[in-house]
Amino acid sequence: QSSLEQIEFIPVISSITGLNSYALPSIWDIKTDRGNTRLKLKSEQDIRRVSAEALLITDANGIQYLIKNRKILDKFSKKVLDRFM
């Protein structure tokens, strides 16, 4: 069983739609498979690589979000991720 299969219950981010600041902490507006929401990123260490394409993001409340394949995200989402990684 792959590590991605073990974390299937985690909301999957399909895009980052907004960002309040490139400074930390920052508030991200995100679109997930469970609807639109907002997360607060405290530190760059809260973004972890799960595989070459997948990322696990933990917000300030300890909620984890998954990006299954960062390479297929839209241009803005990639720009935000590149800034914080």
C-alpha positions in Angstrom: 0.0 0.0 0.0 1.5 3.4 -1.0 1.7 6.3 1.4 -0.8 8.2 -0.9 -3.4 5.4 -0.4 -3.0 5.6 3.3 -3.8 9.3 3.4 -6.9 9.2 1.1 -9.2 10.8 3.7 -7.2 14.0 3.6 -8.7 16.9 1.5 -7.0 17.2 -1.9 -6.1 20.7 -3.1 -6.9 21.3 -6.8 -5.8 24.9 -6.8 -4.7 27.9 -4.7 -7.1 30.7 -5.6 -5.8 33.5 -3.4 -3.0 34.5 -1.1 -2.9 37.4 1.4 0.9 37.7 1.6 4.1 36.1 0.5 5.4 36.7 4.1 4.7 34.1 6.8 2.3 33.5 8.3 0.1 33.6 5.2 -3.5 32.9 4.5 -4.3 30.8 1.4 -7.6 30.5 -0.3 -7.8 27.0 -1.7 -10.1 24.8 -3.8 -10.3 21.2 -2.6 -12.2 18.1 -3.4 -14.5 19.0 -0.5 -15.1 22.6 -1.5 -13.4 25.9 -1.1 -11.7 26.8 2.2 -8.9 28.8 3.7 -5.7 27.7 5.4 -3.1 29.5 7.4 0.5 28.5 6.7 2.9 29.2 9.6 6.2 28.0 8.2 7.8 26.6 5.1 8.4 23.4 7.1 4.6 22.8 7.1 4.9 21.8 3.4 6.4 18.3 3.0 7.2 16.3 0.0 5.4 12.9 -0.1 6.8 11.9 -3.5 8.3 13.7 -6.5 4.9 15.2 -7.3 2.9 15.0 -4.1 2.9 17.5 -1.2 1.4 17.4 2.2 0.5 20.8 3.7 -0.3 21.2 7.4 -2.1 24.4 8.4 -1.9 26.3 11.7 -4.8 24.2 13.1 -3.0 21.0 12.3 -5.3 20.1 9.4 -3.5 18.4 6.6 -4.2 18.9 2.9 -2.8 16.9 0.0 -1.6 18.1 -3.4 -1.4 14.8 -5.4 0.5 16.3 -8.4 2.0 19.8 -8.1 3.1 19.6 -11.8 -0.5 19.8 -13.1 -1.5 22.8 -11.0 -2.4 26.1 -12.7 0.3 28.8 -13.0 -0.7 30.8 -9.9 -0.8 27.7 -7.7 2.7 26.7 -8.8 4.0 30.3 -8.2 2.7 30.2 -4.6 4.2 26.8 -3.9 7.5 27.7 -5.5 7.7 30.8 -3.2 7.2 28.7 0.0 9.3 25.7 -0.9 
